[in-house]
Amino acid sequence: MLRPGPTSEPLIEIAGLSKTFVTEDGPFDALSDINLSVARGEFLAVVGPSGCGKSTLMRCIAGLEPPTEGSVNVEGRPVREPPRQMGVVFQRDILLDWRTVIDNVTLVAEFRRRDMRELRPRADQLLARFGLEQFRNRHPWELSGGMRQRVAICRALLDDPELLLMDEPFGALDALTRDDLNLELARLWQETKKTIVFITHGISEAVFLADRVVVMARNPGRIVKTVNIDLPRPRRLAARETEQFGGHVAAVRSELAALGLIGTD
């Protein structure tokens, strides 16, 4: 059954968020006055150049970095530590090479002392979904980069989180593998009620996946534009060849070009 679209009820509310790091060269303003609401069930993509604070924003939402000013609320509660119903996928898969694939998937659940008898079947279902069932007893060093990232996604989904944060998860992959994982992630979102915040450098990737694309600038990191993506779902790769898709990509690109962050040619 296909999932409904996002509700108007916010899952994430960010108000006046600023983050300053103290460095040897003095204070560095990574984020300034971020105000953002993410609806329950929304797929939000965040696009911007390197150094604009995209990853710092995600880490603040995840409870991994405290804000210097402002607030981050998830489900109406201030974030002071990682929320329980949250999964995170980083650009690097952060797998443990001495553990098997199945044991890497269940690692976080073991830390939380969850019942493995309950979660092992779900881990196997996730591995099957991502085409990894025959590799469950292999080790990460035996897998390709794309397969390793699939394992990391399975690990993030094991506890069936309501909120999924993804920090450039496909950035290091080849184009074909990236397309394949984009399609699988779009199908996963279509079938579930998860809220996804997806950090990426790829404008086309953001437009293909998201309901909204947030554009960030740097020095300091700030939101400069939000583009609503009204492409019909479910989406196929062929959607990228349409005039409507191209219009959304052009809107995001022109905003970045106006800031001098990308070329205009």
N, C-alpha and C positions, 0 to 999 in steps of 0.2 A: 504494500500500500504506500502511495506517495505521501510525503509529509505535507502539511499545510505550510504557508509562508510564515515569516516572522510575525509575532504579535507586537502590539504597541507597548507591552509591558517591558520595561528595561531590566536586563539582567546585570549589566555593568553601567555604573554611573561614575564619571570622572569629572571633578570640578576643580578648576584653578590649579591643576597639577604642575608643579615645577620640580626639577631635580638638578641639584648642583653638586658636582664632585670636587673634592679638594685634591689638587695635584701639586707637584713640585713647582710648577710654573704659576700657581695661583688657582683660584676657583674657576671651574669650567661649567657653564650652564648647558646641560644636555637637553633639558626640556623647559619650556616656558609657557605657563598659562594654558595648559591643555584642558579643553572642555569637550567631553564626548559622552554620548549615551549609546549603548549597544542593546538593541531589543533582544528579548528572549527568542531564540531560534533564528537569529540573523547570521548571515555570512558576511563579515566585514573584512575587507582587505585594506592594508596600510602600505602605501607606496612612497618612496622618497629616496634621495641619494644616500650614499654611505656617510655616516656621521650625523644624520639628522635626528637620531634618538629613537628610531623605530624599535630596536631591541630593548632599549631602556624602558620605553613605554610598556612593552610586553612584560618585562620583568617586574615593573611596578604593579601591573594587573595581577601577575602571578604571586605577588607577595614576596618576591625575592629581592626587591629593592624598596626601601622606605622612601616616600616622597619627602622632599625638602619643604615644600608647601603644598597646600591643597589636599584633596582626598580621593581615594578610590574605594568605591563600594561595589560589592558583588552580592546580589540578592538582598540589597538593603542593609548589608552589614559592612563596616569598615574592614578593609583587607589589612591585616597585620601579620599574617603568615599565609602560606599557600592554602587556598580553599580546598576542602576535601573533594568536592565534585568537579575537579579540574584535571585535565590531562595536558601535557606539554610535549611538543616535538621541536627539537632544536635543529639548526643547520647541520651540525655534526650529530651522528646517530648516538654517540656515547654508549656503545655496547661494550660489554665485558667479554674479551676474546676467550677467556678460559671457561665461560659458561656456554652451554648450548643455546640454540635459538629459543626453545621453549622456556628455558630457565631465565633467559634475558627478558622475555615477555612477562614473566611472573615476578620479576625482581622487586618492583615497587610494592606489589601486593604482599610479598614476604616481609618487607620492612614494616608494613602496616599490620602484620600478623593476621592477614585475612585467611579464611578457610580455603586451602588449596584444592580440596575436593570439589568445592563449588566453582572455583575459577579455572581449573585446568581444562574442563570442557569448553568454556568460553574462549580460552586461549587457543585451543585447537580450531574452533570455529573461525576465529579471526585470521589465523594462519592460512586456513583453507580459502577464506575470502580473498586474501592477498596473494594467493598462488604459492604459498610457502609450506603447505602441509608435508611435502616429502623432504623438507629441510629442517624439520622440527628438532632433530637430534644432531644437526651439524653445528659447527662453531662459526662465529661471525667472520673470522679470517678466511673461511671457505666460500664466502658469498660476494657477489658483486655489490657496487655501491648502491644501486637501486634496490636490491634485495635487502641490504642492511637497513636502508631507510624504511622499507616496508615493516621490518621487524620493530623499528622504533615507533612507528605509527600503531602497530598492534599493541605494544606495551602501553602507550598513552591511552588506548581505547579499552584496555582490559577491565577497568573498574566502571565502565559505561558512564564516563563523566558527562555532565550536562554542558560544561564549558571546555572547549578545546583551543589551546593557544599554539600557534605554529609559526616559528621564527625562521623564515627562509628555508623551509624543509627540503625543497627540491633544487636549491641554488647550485649545488655542486654536481648535478646529474646531467647526462646527455639529453638532447632535445627529445628523442623518442621515448626514453624512460620518463622524462618529465611530463610529456603529453599523457602517457599511460596513467601515471599517478594523479594527474589533474582530473582525468575522467573518473577514476576510482573514488577520489575524494568528493567529486561532485555527486556521484551516485550515493555515497555514504551520507552526505548531507541531505540529499533528497529523501532518503528513507528514514532518517532519524529526526529527533527534535533538538539536536545539539546547536549551541551557539559557538561559532568559530570566528576567531580573530587570526588573520593570516597575514604575516609580514612578508613582503617580497620586493625585489627590485624590478620585477617584470610587469610592465604595464598591461600587456596582452593577457598574461596569466591572471592578474587581478581582475580584469574586466570579465574574463571567462568564468571565474569562480564566484564572484561576489554579488551581493545585493547592493552594497555601497562601497565606493573606493575613497579612502581618506588620503589626501595628498599632503605630505609633510615637507617642510623646508628646514634648513639647518642654520646654526649660528644666530640664535639658539634654535633647538628643535621645536617646531610649532606646526600646528595644523593650518593650512592656507586654503584648502578647498575640499569639499565633499561632493562626489559625483554619484548620483543615483543610477544604478544599472537596471534597466527595465527589459532586458532580454528575456524571452520566454524560457521556461524550464520544462522538462529536462534539456540540458544543453549538450550538443554534439560538437566535435571539433570543427565541423563544417560551418558552425555559427561564426567562426572567426573570419570567414570569407564574405560575410554580409556587410551591406552598407551601414546597418544599424550598429553592428559591432565596431566597425571602423570609426564611426562617429564618436562612440564612447572613448575609444583609444585616443583619438585626436583631442578630445576634451581634456583628458588627463595629461597628455603630452604637451599641449599648448600651455597648460598651467606651469609645468616644470620648465618649459622653454622661457616663459615670461619671467621666471625667477633667475634665469641664466644657469639653470642646473643641467640642462641638456642642450644640444645644438638644435638649430632651426632648419637645417638643410635636409 
